[in-house]
Amino acid sequence: MRKNKYGTYGTFSRSFSRVLAAAFVAAVAAGTMPVYSAYAASPSFARTEEEWAKLRDNVIEYDELEGLIHEYNATVQNNQYTYQKFRQDYGDTNEEVAQEYYKLAQDYYNDMSGDDDASSRMSDLNLQIQGDNMQKQGDETLEDSRIYLLTYEQAEKNLVVTAQSDMISYYENFGLFLRFVIIFFFLSFYNIRKLCNIHYTYIIN
């Protein structure tokens, strides 16, 4: 058993730990549990050996939830991949993002053939529309990598808060159940003893 400010927590399997470590926002909305990667999101040098051992043992603690979610939650890992892919494709600043939209627009314009046959005209029209849409996005975009990063960091914090609340509720409910069981057995013992006394009195009389 390990103990922290919320009391003594028991030992659980790693699969249960990871399920508990996932905030259930997306899972409840979809009606399914999220899928977890078998690999941590961070490289081995990001944590000490002691920290990795604590996350990978068969005991889950309240203060491990944040680390478990950051390393093993599928939503967090997907967000990290999307963030890095955005930086790779569009850059970091708003100006860089806008320029990438303008480049995409120009690619569409360059693919227009300019031929007069019906098929070419239809194709050019579609390319013109797509190019104009990219041009408009470049003019109006407010995106940059910082916005994505802040959004994903907030999503991860929400997952942690929900998981922490779930863990507290679990142990509060378990405590209520345990008290109920104790009271039940106490009353049962009391009633049995009372019946025995009555039976003993009846035999004596």
PyMOL commands that set and color helices and strands:
alter all, ss='L'
color gray80, all
select helices_A, chain A and resi 14-21+25-30+44-46+49-56+62-72+74-90+94-110+118-140+145-204
alter helices_A, ss='H'
color red, helices_A
select strands_A, chain A and resi 2-4+7-9
alter strands_A, ss='S'
color yellow, strands_A
deselect
rebuild
show_as cartoon
